[in-house]
């Protein structure tokens, strides 16, 4: 059984190629026609999968259907064998992605006669292992689900009587006292938190069990009662730094409440409040014990919003050498509350995590003035050879070298750039590969929706307001041996570089780069569909599958073979 992160179909008789890319609990399927263009009667791909040890294939669903003769839609035709996927790539989230063994995918080309009858061509099959840990015992990439405004979430957990208010608190400061009343709360929160939430709790539970373990925590938001209660169980084995900037310093804030509770269990001298020169924006946990040596970092705040509403990532690294830079950084934060003290420390240098077979290093902010890493990251982006994928919260609110680099590289011919960031005026900016920017607001699907789509929640007015993308990562040249990823709590801005407490990792590894690339695609496609739906709604033209074209009409795939950016999209993943 192969554990490769990229697998190709090997049916030489199939008229198209198939490549599977492994993500975190998901699979990217990429298809491309082998010779010239597809025939005009080609109307898409039927996608099916079989679970490890399973005895049958299940059709992947498509909510977009062919119109009936009267223009209506048959909402029961959701199987992609009847409503084929009219794209050359698709991301699949298996229901039981945690299962061990290969998920087998079967992709079949679908054709349509002039009378509307469907027929099927030669299929490709390939299997891939969706390993729970990226590199067992060394490094694990994890993500939150981040899609409360999604059809999948609505289908599973939203009813007329049980909405978002029964799952998460309305206000962040109420988080420590909030108890969900939704009948499927445990299941829903597990789905929303995905592997990031599980990884955080597993590391803390392991630390509690290992009575020799010393635990160091640095946090920005802290209002998740499940995390705070676990920290309380550590008692004097815990030292924690909690941000006290702006609203966090108020006596009523969840962070102040958490600080009081942890001071009572760990001791007042084990709890420190800090905001550096602006924010203590880190989200790190370091466990150093006889049985457990692990560190967590990334963009995921230890809060309701961070784990259950926002799109976030968390990295878990293991081993004595790997966690040492995090221990050193914690001690330097503990001793220095401002840039003047922390900036000159060795924690602001790049430090290898010394993971066998994985080129990974970490640096911590704030850096002293003129000694940051922002410009070097920007220069690396400008040096991209094939592609740049990014999901960067607050990019357009801060500007700077990375913003300028992304704008510049987007203009380069032959470089595929896909990304999403926060708008200056609220909502999100979807950065299209042609350099255009399409705004979308957290949007949800609501109003005049084509069946079988359902209206989605906007979450709550306070703690859960809207659906936010909170990632901070950039993927460069995922398809090259030089593939690399920058990620962390670091917002790729001057404040992140020179004022805030932050973590930033640079990992040069294709397997990890592919995982983050798929996450970027997932977020981008999720919100880009909302852009397309808004346009369709405005023009009163519902989004539907295109039938085989009549004389003079163009097939659905025409732009995939005539638009330069879509040509690049079609070829890059296949």
RODO-2510 file (C-alpha; in nm, 4 decimals, decimal comma):
residues 574
     n   res          X          Y          Z
     1     x     0,0000     0,0000     0,0000
     2     x     0,1444     0,3313    -0,1102
     3     x     0,1628     0,6320     0,1185
     4     x     0,2551     0,8659    -0,1657
     5     x     0,0893     1,2066    -0,1633
     6     x     0,0420     1,2096    -0,5425
     7     x    -0,0952     0,9104    -0,7361
     8     x    -0,1761     0,8792    -1,1073
     9     x    -0,4295     0,6598    -1,2863
    10     x    -0,2671     0,4058    -1,5177
    11     x    -0,5436     0,3081    -1,7615
    12     x    -0,3811     0,3725    -2,0997
    13     x    -0,7171     0,3208    -2,2739
    14     x    -0,8881     0,6084    -2,0918
    15     x    -0,9003     0,9288    -2,3025
    16     x    -0,7903     1,1436    -2,0063
    17     x    -0,5329     1,1442    -1,7271
    18     x    -0,6069     1,1343    -1,3540
    19     x    -0,3858     1,2544    -1,0694
    20     x    -0,4801     1,2351    -0,7018
    21     x    -0,3254     1,4800    -0,4539
    22     x    -0,3483     1,4073    -0,0799
    23     x    -0,4623     1,6853     0,1492
    24     x    -0,5546     1,6927     0,5174
    25     x    -0,8617     1,4665     0,5221
    26     x    -0,9364     1,5472     0,1590
    27     x    -0,8373     1,4529    -0,1958
    28     x    -0,7783     1,6756    -0,4976
    29     x    -0,8708     1,4969    -0,8205
    30     x    -0,7189     1,6496    -1,1334
    31     x    -0,8113     1,5423    -1,4851
    32     x    -0,6861     1,6391    -1,8306
    33     x    -0,7723     1,5185    -2,1797
    34     x    -0,4818     1,3282    -2,3342
    35     x    -0,5056     1,4356    -2,6982
    36     x    -0,6076     1,7801    -2,8241
    37     x    -0,9531     1,8769    -2,7044
    38     x    -1,2408     1,6629    -2,5742
    39     x    -1,5215     1,5810    -2,8166
    40     x    -1,8073     1,8298    -2,8252
    41     x    -2,0482     1,5817    -2,6662
    42     x    -1,8287     1,5462    -2,3549
    43     x    -2,0366     1,6903    -2,0671
    44     x    -1,8186     1,6267    -1,7616
    45     x    -1,6809     1,3655    -1,5256
    46     x    -1,8602     1,1164    -1,3035
    47     x    -1,6682     1,0879    -0,9751
    48     x    -1,7006     0,7872    -0,7454
    49     x    -1,5042     0,6577    -0,4489
    50     x    -1,4702     0,3429    -0,2405
    51     x    -1,3667     0,3464     0,1248
    52     x    -1,0798     0,1313     0,2519
    53     x    -1,2041    -0,2261     0,2715
    54     x    -1,5313    -0,1291     0,1052
    55     x    -1,7119    -0,3437    -0,1513
    56     x    -1,8808    -0,0744    -0,3588
    57     x    -1,8302     0,2663    -0,5119
    58     x    -2,0289     0,5695    -0,3973
    59     x    -2,1077     0,8520    -0,6348
    60     x    -1,9797     1,1950    -0,5340
    61     x    -2,2687     1,4423    -0,5434
    62     x    -2,3126     1,7531    -0,7556
    63     x    -2,5739     2,0113    -0,6542
    64     x    -2,5644     2,1687    -1,0002
    65     x    -2,7852     1,9832    -1,2492
    66     x    -2,8906     1,9816    -1,6129
    67     x    -3,2082     2,1840    -1,6693
    68     x    -3,5286     2,0066    -1,7626
    69     x    -3,6908     2,1022    -2,0964
    70     x    -3,9042     2,3599    -1,9153
    71     x    -3,5976     2,5112    -1,7430
    72     x    -3,6690     2,3593    -1,4023
    73     x    -3,4199     2,1470    -1,2092
    74     x    -3,4578     1,7887    -1,0914
    75     x    -3,3214     1,8209    -0,7395
    76     x    -3,2982     1,4433    -0,7015
    77     x    -3,0321     1,4112    -0,9718
    78     x    -2,7364     1,4836    -0,7418
    79     x    -2,5229     1,1828    -0,8373
    80     x    -2,2303     1,2929    -1,0539
    81     x    -2,3122     0,9986    -1,2818
    82     x    -2,6325     1,1839    -1,3710
    83     x    -2,5068     1,5384    -1,3044
    84     x    -2,1392     1,5182    -1,3994
    85     x    -1,8740     1,7560    -1,2702
    86     x    -1,7979     2,0193    -1,5341
    87     x    -1,4519     2,1006    -1,4044
    88     x    -1,1093     1,9513    -1,4601
    89     x    -1,0404     1,9349    -1,0871
    90     x    -1,2459     1,8566    -0,7771
    91     x    -1,1776     1,8398    -0,4038
    92     x    -1,3471     1,5569    -0,2187
    93     x    -1,4003     1,5365     0,1577
    94     x    -1,4664     1,1685     0,2414
    95     x    -1,7111     1,1251     0,5283
    96     x    -1,4772     0,8769     0,6963
    97     x    -1,1442     1,0300     0,5962
    98     x    -0,9797     0,9015     0,9154
    99     x    -1,0101     0,5377     0,7971
   100     x    -0,6820     0,3562     0,7455
   101     x    -0,5998     0,2250     0,4004
   102     x    -0,6596     0,3405     0,0443
   103     x    -0,9550     0,5400    -0,0803
   104     x    -1,0123     0,4227    -0,4377
   105     x    -1,1383     0,6827    -0,6844
   106     x    -1,3035     0,6029    -1,0169
   107     x    -1,3452     0,8841    -1,2685
   108     x    -1,5542     0,8283    -1,5801
   109     x    -1,6045     1,0658    -1,8761
   110     x    -1,9718     1,1353    -1,9495
   111     x    -2,1135     1,2086    -2,2949
   112     x    -2,4560     1,3319    -2,4086
   113     x    -2,6438     1,2562    -2,7278
   114     x    -2,8479     1,5125    -2,9203
   115     x    -3,1570     1,3714    -2,7492
   116     x    -3,0061     1,4239    -2,4020
   117     x    -2,9167     1,0606    -2,3311
   118     x    -2,6026     1,0042    -2,1239
   119     x    -2,3327     0,7501    -2,2031
   120     x    -2,0019     0,6672    -2,0371
   121     x    -1,6466     0,6196    -2,1585
   122     x    -1,3380     0,4403    -2,0309
   123     x    -1,2683     0,5168    -1,6631
   124     x    -0,9506     0,5840    -1,4656
   125     x    -0,8998     0,4409    -1,1179
   126     x    -0,6415     0,5252    -0,8526
   127     x    -0,6078     0,4833    -0,4773
   128     x    -0,4596     0,7125    -0,2144
   129     x    -0,4067     0,6904     0,1617
   130     x    -0,5458     0,9862     0,3549
   131     x    -0,3029     0,9480     0,6415
   132     x    -0,4162     1,1119     0,9632
   133     x    -0,0639     1,2293     1,0436
   134     x     0,1393     1,3947     0,7734
   135     x     0,4700     1,2582     0,9058
   136     x     0,3951     1,0315     1,2050
   137     x     0,5976     1,1155     1,5120
   138     x     0,7554     1,4211     1,3470
   139     x     0,5121     1,6763     1,2010
   140     x     0,1380     1,6907     1,1450
   141     x    -0,0487     1,9494     0,9370
   142     x    -0,4027     2,0142     1,0613
   143     x    -0,6870     2,2489     0,9653
   144     x    -1,0187     2,3651     1,1023
   145     x    -1,3194     2,3147     0,8769
   146     x    -1,4036     2,6853     0,8678
   147     x    -1,7240     2,6553     0,6672
   148     x    -2,0252     2,7304     0,8848
   149     x    -2,1550     2,9162     0,5798
   150     x    -2,1651     2,6067     0,3639
   151     x    -2,4165     2,3620     0,2273
   152     x    -2,2473     2,0735     0,4099
   153     x    -2,2891     2,2448     0,7458
   154     x    -2,6514     2,3378     0,6776
   155     x    -2,7359     1,9847     0,5670
   156     x    -2,5894     1,8355     0,8818
   157     x    -2,6679     2,0753     1,1636
   158     x    -2,8968     2,3702     1,0891
   159     x    -3,2697     2,3297     1,1457
   160     x    -3,5596     2,5647     1,2051
   161     x    -3,5043     2,5362     1,5810
   162     x    -3,1322     2,4674     1,6117
   163     x    -2,9083     2,7310     1,4590
   164     x    -2,5700     2,8852     1,5305
   165     x    -2,6845     3,0383     1,8593
   166     x    -2,7173     2,6861     2,0027
   167     x    -2,3591     2,5943     1,9066
   168     x    -2,1359     2,8940     1,9833
   169     x    -2,1669     3,1946     2,2143
   170     x    -2,2785     3,5269     2,0743
   171     x    -1,9983     3,7158     2,2491
   172     x    -1,6363     3,6114     2,3016
   173     x    -1,6363     3,7189     2,6666
   174     x    -1,9211     3,4758     2,7350
   175     x    -1,7217     3,1832     2,6005
   176     x    -1,6036     3,0321     2,9278
   177     x    -1,9599     3,0039     3,0601
   178     x    -2,1324     2,9014     2,7374
   179     x    -2,2807     2,5514     2,7134
   180     x    -2,4140     2,4451     2,3698
   181     x    -2,7767     2,3291     2,3650
   182     x    -2,7798     2,1918     2,0093
   183     x    -2,8815     1,8203     2,0194
   184     x    -2,5823     1,7318     1,7976
   185     x    -2,3427     1,9819     1,9589
   186     x    -2,0547     1,7376     2,0143
   187     x    -2,0740     1,6075     1,6592
   188     x    -2,1154     1,9551     1,5082
   189     x    -1,8220     2,1042     1,6994
   190     x    -1,6031     1,8080     1,6058
   191     x    -1,6969     1,8630     1,2405
   192     x    -1,6288     2,2376     1,2610
   193     x    -1,3001     2,2051     1,4494
   194     x    -1,1812     1,9232     1,2224
   195     x    -0,8262     1,7937     1,2823
   196     x    -0,6852     2,1166     1,4310
   197     x    -0,9225     2,1039     1,7255
   198     x    -0,8522     1,7320     1,7813
   199     x    -0,4762     1,7839     1,7647
   200     x    -0,4807     2,0630     2,0246
   201     x    -0,6886     1,8611     2,2709
   202     x    -0,4843     1,5441     2,2169
   203     x    -0,1585     1,7228     2,2945
   204     x    -0,3065     1,8757     2,6113
   205     x    -0,4537     1,5418     2,7221
   206     x    -0,1161     1,3755     2,6686
   207     x     0,0490     1,6506     2,8743
   208     x    -0,1964     1,5944     3,1601
   209     x    -0,1241     1,2200     3,1532
   210     x     0,2543     1,2688     3,1508
   211     x     0,3124     1,3883     3,5077
   212     x     0,6707     1,4889     3,4192
   213     x     0,5581     1,7292     3,1473
   214     x     0,6109     2,1028     3,1789
   215     x     0,3741     2,3017     2,9593
   216     x     0,4330     2,6512     2,8221
   217     x     0,1485     2,8326     2,6479
   218     x     0,1335     3,1665     2,4670
   219     x    -0,2090     3,2800     2,3501
   220     x    -0,3953     3,5732     2,2032
   221     x    -0,7640     3,4741     2,2264
   222     x    -0,8482     3,2328     2,5072
   223     x    -1,2159     3,1577     2,5699
   224     x    -1,2602     2,7864     2,4974
   225     x    -1,3672     2,6198     2,8244
   226     x    -1,2424     2,2792     2,7082
   227     x    -0,8901     2,4163     2,6668
   228     x    -0,8925     2,6295     2,9825
   229     x    -1,0163     2,3386     3,1959
   230     x    -0,7324     2,1220     3,0645
   231     x    -0,4788     2,3935     3,1435
   232     x    -0,6214     2,4086     3,4961
   233     x    -0,5524     2,0363     3,5391
   234     x    -0,1828     2,0955     3,4797
   235     x    -0,1640     2,3031     3,8001
   236     x     0,1938     2,4152     3,8752
   237     x     0,3291     2,2368     3,5662
   238     x     0,1833     2,5200     3,3559
   239     x     0,3263     2,8582     3,2672
   240     x     0,1155     3,0755     3,0402
   241     x     0,1433     3,4143     2,8695
   242     x    -0,1904     3,5728     2,7745
   243     x    -0,2327     3,8817     2,5610
   244     x    -0,3611     4,1941     2,7388
   245     x    -0,3948     4,4341     2,4486
   246     x    -0,7007     4,6489     2,3894
   247     x    -1,0187     4,4579     2,4765
   248     x    -0,8258     4,1644     2,6209
   249     x    -0,7034     4,3708     2,9174
   250     x    -1,0547     4,4478     3,0434
   251     x    -1,1560     4,2737     3,3642
   252     x    -1,4621     4,1367     3,1861
   253     x    -1,2684     3,9808     2,8984
   254     x    -1,2479     3,6046     2,8661
   255     x    -0,8704     3,6396     2,8682
   256     x    -0,8752     3,8124     3,2068
   257     x    -1,1206     3,5534     3,3361
   258     x    -0,8914     3,2745     3,2111
   259     x    -0,5888     3,4397     3,3688
   260     x    -0,7662     3,4488     3,7042
   261     x    -0,8665     3,0847     3,6869
   262     x    -0,5180     2,9690     3,5849
   263     x    -0,3515     3,1808     3,8517
   264     x    -0,5646     2,9964     4,1067
   265     x    -0,4486     2,6528     3,9870
   266     x    -0,0945     2,7134     3,8601
   267     x     0,0002     2,9998     4,0905
   268     x    -0,0059     3,3731     4,0227
   269     x     0,3666     3,3718     3,9417
   270     x     0,2992     3,1220     3,6585
   271     x     0,0654     3,3520     3,4647
   272     x     0,1860     3,6542     3,2724
   273     x    -0,0051     3,9209     3,0759
   274     x     0,1756     4,0799     2,7831
   275     x     0,1221     4,2581     2,4491
   276     x     0,4783     4,3330     2,3355
   277     x     0,4719     4,6610     2,1379
   278     x     0,1233     4,5923     2,0014
   279     x    -0,0118     4,2366     2,0389
   280     x     0,1056     3,9106     2,1891
   281     x    -0,0410     3,7327     1,8888
   282     x     0,1156     3,3879     1,9288
   283     x    -0,0851     3,0669     1,9526
   284     x     0,1680     2,8160     2,0800
   285     x     0,1689     2,5220     2,3191
   286     x     0,4919     2,3445     2,4133
   287     x     0,4930     2,0192     2,6102
   288     x     0,8252     1,8969     2,7453
   289     x     0,7966     1,5690     2,9347
   290     x     0,9469     1,2251     2,9554
   291     x     0,6778     1,0734     2,7321
   292     x     0,5565     1,3766     2,5393
   293     x     0,7672     1,6309     2,3551
   294     x     0,5434     1,8323     2,1253
   295     x     0,4832     2,1893     2,0129
   296     x     0,1759     2,3409     1,8482
   297     x     0,1784     2,6615     1,6475
   298     x    -0,0043     2,8222     1,3562
   299     x    -0,3004     3,0546     1,3082
   300     x    -0,5600     2,8799     1,5286
   301     x    -0,6593     3,0786     1,8357
   302     x    -0,7681     2,8804     2,1418
   303     x    -1,1199     3,0168     2,1151
   304     x    -1,4685     2,9370     1,9911
   305     x    -1,4245     3,1578     1,6878
   306     x    -1,0728     3,0381     1,6092
   307     x    -1,1624     2,6703     1,6116
   308     x    -1,5247     2,6575     1,5018
   309     x    -1,5950     2,9572     1,2781
   310     x    -1,2735     3,0619     1,1102
   311     x    -1,0608     2,8786     0,8555
   312     x    -0,7345     2,8117     1,0390
   313     x    -0,4370     2,5790     1,0522
   314     x    -0,2233     2,4308     1,3277
   315     x     0,1103     2,2515     1,3001
   316     x     0,2195     1,9885     1,5537
   317     x     0,5919     1,9094     1,5715
   318     x     0,7440     1,6396     1,7905
   319     x     1,0847     1,5584     1,9297
   320     x     1,3362     1,7102     2,1741
   321     x     1,5236     1,9084     1,9096
   322     x     1,2075     2,0252     1,7316
   323     x     1,0480     2,1808     2,0388
   324     x     1,3617     2,3521     2,1718
   325     x     1,3215     2,6739     1,9649
   326     x     0,9669     2,7073     2,1040
   327     x     1,0905     2,6606     2,4616
   328     x     1,3624     2,9197     2,4066
   329     x     1,1149     3,1652     2,2544
   330     x     0,8784     3,1244     2,5501
   331     x     1,1590     3,2000     2,7954
   332     x     1,2578     3,5063     2,5941
   333     x     0,8974     3,6290     2,5922
   334     x     0,8723     3,5666     2,9663
   335     x     1,1778     3,7839     3,0312
   336     x     1,1027     4,0587     2,7766
   337     x     0,7788     4,2476     2,7286
   338     x     0,8936     4,4751     2,4461
   339     x     1,0806     4,4678     2,1170
   340     x     1,3848     4,6314     2,2780
   341     x     1,4384     4,3208     2,4870
   342     x     1,3026     4,0427     2,2667
   343     x     1,4261     4,1679     1,9289
   344     x     1,7950     4,1090     1,9971
   345     x     1,7415     3,7502     2,1239
   346     x     1,8281     3,4445     1,9168
   347     x     1,4562     3,3594     1,8891
   348     x     1,4249     3,6146     1,6103
   349     x     1,6710     3,4140     1,3967
   350     x     1,5666     3,1200     1,1798
   351     x     1,6077     2,7921     1,3713
   352     x     1,5951     2,4484     1,2139
   353     x     1,3490     2,2089     1,3777
   354     x     1,5977     1,9284     1,2982
   355     x     1,3298     1,6907     1,1777
   356     x     1,4797     1,4019     0,9822
   357     x     1,3745     1,4230     0,6171
   358     x     1,1823     1,7517     0,6628
   359     x     1,3424     2,0900     0,5961
   360     x     1,1571     2,3076     0,8475
   361     x     1,2616     2,6133     1,0444
   362     x     1,0945     2,8708     1,2672
   363     x     1,1415     3,2335     1,3673
   364     x     0,9616     3,4443     1,6250
   365     x     0,8607     3,8106     1,6293
   366     x     0,8938     4,0915     1,7152
   367     x     1,2169     4,1530     1,5273
   368     x     1,4250     4,4602     1,5862
   369     x     1,3707     4,7370     1,3342
   370     x     1,5334     4,6647     0,9985
   371     x     1,6093     4,3063     1,1027
   372     x     1,2793     4,1430     1,0123
   373     x     1,1937     3,8737     0,7585
   374     x     0,9059     4,0431     0,5740
   375     x     1,1171     4,1564     0,2787
   376     x     1,2859     3,8166     0,2399
   377     x     0,9432     3,6492     0,2217
   378     x     0,8360     3,9024    -0,0412
   379     x     1,1530     3,8357    -0,2417
   380     x     1,0852     3,4615    -0,2276
   381     x     0,7325     3,5147    -0,3633
   382     x     0,8723     3,7231    -0,6487
   383     x     1,1036     3,4338    -0,7340
   384     x     0,8192     3,1869    -0,7926
   385     x     0,8666     2,9712    -1,1022
   386     x     0,5196     2,8187    -1,1484
   387     x     0,2634     2,9142    -0,8838
   388     x     0,1729     3,1060    -0,5702
   389     x    -0,1234     3,0082    -0,3527
   390     x    -0,2138     3,2122    -0,0496
   391     x    -0,4743     3,2583     0,2180
   392     x    -0,3809     3,5701     0,4111
   393     x    -0,6034     3,7336     0,6669
   394     x    -0,5656     4,1116     0,6896
   395     x    -0,3299     4,1349     0,3909
   396     x    -0,5191     4,4229     0,2345
   397     x    -0,5577     4,5985     0,5670
   398     x    -0,1857     4,6187     0,6315
   399     x    -0,0151     4,6420     0,2921
   400     x     0,3614     4,6268     0,2670
   401     x     0,6232     4,4197     0,0866
   402     x     0,4275     4,0932     0,0635
   403     x     0,1159     4,2688    -0,0654
   404     x     0,3275     4,4380    -0,3317
   405     x     0,5033     4,1108    -0,4208
   406     x     0,1731     3,9289    -0,4727
   407     x     0,0447     4,2101    -0,6920
   408     x     0,3635     4,1950    -0,8981
   409     x     0,3861     3,8175    -0,9375
   410     x     0,0207     3,8051    -1,0449
   411     x     0,1176     4,0076    -1,3522
   412     x     0,3843     3,7588    -1,4610
   413     x     0,2937     3,5381    -1,7556
   414     x     0,3035     3,1680    -1,6797
   415     x     0,2773     3,2085    -1,2998
   416     x    -0,0492     3,0781    -1,1576
   417     x    -0,1649     3,2889    -0,8627
   418     x    -0,4685     3,1974    -0,6544
   419     x    -0,5562     3,3666    -0,3295
   420     x    -0,7967     3,5164    -0,0815
   421     x    -0,7614     3,7912     0,1771
   422     x    -0,9660     4,0261     0,3908
   423     x    -1,1102     4,3365     0,2283
   424     x    -1,0206     4,6748     0,3676
   425     x    -1,3903     4,7502     0,4086
   426     x    -1,5047     4,4140     0,5407
   427     x    -1,5745     4,0829     0,3781
   428     x    -1,3207     3,9006     0,1636
   429     x    -1,1335     3,9634    -0,1588
   430     x    -1,1062     3,6678    -0,3949
   431     x    -0,7964     3,7220    -0,6086
   432     x    -0,8587     3,5655    -0,9484
   433     x    -0,5716     3,4225    -1,1565
   434     x    -0,6144     3,6979    -1,4177
   435     x    -0,5262     3,9591    -1,1556
   436     x    -0,8850     4,0748    -1,1048
   437     x    -1,0303     4,0998    -0,7551
   438     x    -1,3848     3,9895    -0,6788
   439     x    -1,5354     4,0899    -0,3417
   440     x    -1,7477     3,8492    -0,1401
   441     x    -1,9008     3,8986     0,2009
   442     x    -1,9037     3,6309     0,4604
   443     x    -2,1026     3,5521     0,3203
   444     x    -2,3328     3,3018     0,2727
   445     x    -2,5698     3,1746     0,0142
   446     x    -2,9107     3,3225     0,0717
   447     x    -3,2019     3,4760    -0,1088
   448     x    -3,2872     3,3647    -0,4614
   449     x    -3,1084     3,0288    -0,4655
   450     x    -3,1501     2,7542    -0,7238
   451     x    -3,2651     2,4226    -0,5863
   452     x    -3,1350     2,2137    -0,4170
   453     x    -2,9226     2,4838    -0,2471
   454     x    -3,0266     2,6034     0,0980
   455     x    -2,9819     2,9375     0,2717
   456     x    -2,6773     2,9424     0,4984
   457     x    -2,6272     3,1018     0,8401
   458     x    -2,4257     3,4180     0,8819
   459     x    -2,3414     3,3001     1,2328
   460     x    -2,3856     3,5511     1,5127
   461     x    -2,3534     3,9236     1,5531
   462     x    -2,0724     3,9064     1,8065
   463     x    -1,8308     3,6184     1,8583
   464     x    -1,9351     3,4353     1,5480
   465     x    -2,0077     3,7251     1,3158
   466     x    -1,9846     3,6047     0,9602
   467     x    -1,7460     3,3435     0,8353
   468     x    -1,3875     3,4575     0,8306
   469     x    -1,0773     3,3294     0,6689
   470     x    -0,8032     3,3561     0,9338
   471     x    -0,5155     3,1661     0,7714
   472     x    -0,1736     3,3164     0,7223
   473     x     0,0078     3,1028     0,4676
   474     x     0,1757     3,1236     0,1285
   475     x     0,2599     2,8227    -0,0910
   476     x     0,5275     2,8684    -0,3581
   477     x     0,5900     2,6264    -0,6475
   478     x     0,4034     2,3284    -0,4976
   479     x     0,4760     2,1248    -0,8122
   480     x     0,8532     2,1731    -0,8010
   481     x     1,1300     2,0069    -0,5967
   482     x     1,1786     2,3554    -0,4454
   483     x     0,8193     2,3640    -0,3097
   484     x     0,7886     2,5630     0,0117
   485     x     0,5308     2,7005     0,2529
   486     x     0,5350     2,9938     0,4925
   487     x     0,2768     2,9706     0,7727
   488     x     0,2116     3,0652     1,1341
   489     x     0,0403     3,3348     1,3401
   490     x     0,2422     3,5930     1,1416
   491     x     0,0167     3,8264     0,9347
   492     x     0,2871     3,9093     0,6733
   493     x     0,2829     4,2744     0,7742
   494     x     0,5150     4,5274     0,9386
   495     x     0,3310     4,5042     1,2749
   496     x     0,3695     4,1237     1,2637
   497     x     0,7385     4,1640     1,1859
   498     x     0,8377     4,4408     1,4256
   499     x     0,5689     4,4863     1,6941
   500     x     0,3782     4,1658     1,7723
   501     x     0,4629     3,8368     1,9339
   502     x     0,4326     3,5890     1,6408
   503     x     0,5483     3,2527     1,5097
   504     x     0,6451     3,1946     1,1445
   505     x     0,7525     2,8637     0,9925
   506     x     0,9199     2,7976     0,6577
   507     x     0,8844     2,4377     0,5405
   508     x     1,0499     2,3190     0,2196
   509     x     0,8640     1,9955     0,1494
   510     x     0,6383     1,8976    -0,1439
   511     x     0,4032     1,6788     0,0583
   512     x     0,3296     1,9631     0,3010
   513     x     0,3185     2,2194     0,0186
   514     x     0,0560     2,0085    -0,1601
   515     x    -0,1553     1,9883     0,1569
   516     x    -0,1556     2,3675     0,1971
   517     x    -0,2142     2,4171    -0,1762
   518     x    -0,5285     2,2033    -0,1551
   519     x    -0,6466     2,4011     0,1468
   520     x    -0,5973     2,7236    -0,0514
   521     x    -0,7957     2,5801    -0,3428
   522     x    -1,0723     2,4678    -0,1087
   523     x    -1,1167     2,8136     0,0420
   524     x    -1,0811     2,9909    -0,2899
   525     x    -1,3347     2,7719    -0,4699
   526     x    -1,5745     2,7950    -0,1762
   527     x    -1,5896     3,1727    -0,1927
   528     x    -1,5462     3,2047    -0,5685
   529     x    -1,8649     3,0041    -0,6134
   530     x    -2,0390     3,2691    -0,4046
   531     x    -1,9070     3,5343    -0,6438
   532     x    -2,0461     3,3388    -0,9384
   533     x    -2,3779     3,2840    -0,7601
   534     x    -2,4104     3,6573    -0,6931
   535     x    -2,3539     3,7302    -1,0629
   536     x    -2,6057     3,4636    -1,1630
   537     x    -2,8594     3,6021    -0,9176
   538     x    -2,8104     3,9565    -1,0494
   539     x    -2,8647     3,8448    -1,4090
   540     x    -3,1489     3,6085    -1,3140
   541     x    -2,9616     3,3225    -1,4804
   542     x    -2,9355     3,0260    -1,2440
   543     x    -2,6146     2,8229    -1,2450
   544     x    -2,6846     2,4997    -1,4327
   545     x    -2,4901     2,2316    -1,6157
   546     x    -2,4420     2,2855    -1,9862
   547     x    -2,5797     2,0229    -2,2198
   548     x    -2,3930     1,9015    -2,5274
   549     x    -2,3829     2,2011    -2,7636
   550     x    -2,5869     2,2377    -3,0791
   551     x    -2,4325     2,3737    -3,3976
   552     x    -2,2845     2,7185    -3,3330
   553     x    -2,2808     2,6729    -2,9528
   554     x    -1,9659     2,6316    -2,7424
   555     x    -1,9123     2,3304    -2,5147
   556     x    -1,8802     2,3812    -2,1396
   557     x    -1,5035     2,3268    -2,1559
   558     x    -1,4317     2,5876    -2,4262
   559     x    -1,2674     2,8438    -2,1942
   560     x    -1,0502     2,5702    -2,0384
   561     x    -0,8826     2,5440    -2,3803
   562     x    -0,8907     2,9078    -2,4948
   563     x    -0,8379     3,1216    -2,1807
   564     x    -0,4645     3,1297    -2,0940
   565     x    -0,5207     3,1267    -1,7178
   566     x    -0,7708     2,8410    -1,7351
   567     x    -0,5347     2,6471    -1,9585
   568     x    -0,2694     2,6863    -1,6901
   569     x    -0,5210     2,5814    -1,4231
   570     x    -0,6122     2,2666    -1,6201
   571     x    -0,2505     2,1617    -1,6747
   572     x    -0,0929     2,2598    -1,3416
   573     x    -0,2614     1,9989    -1,1212
   574     x    -0,2815     1,7176    -1,3773
***
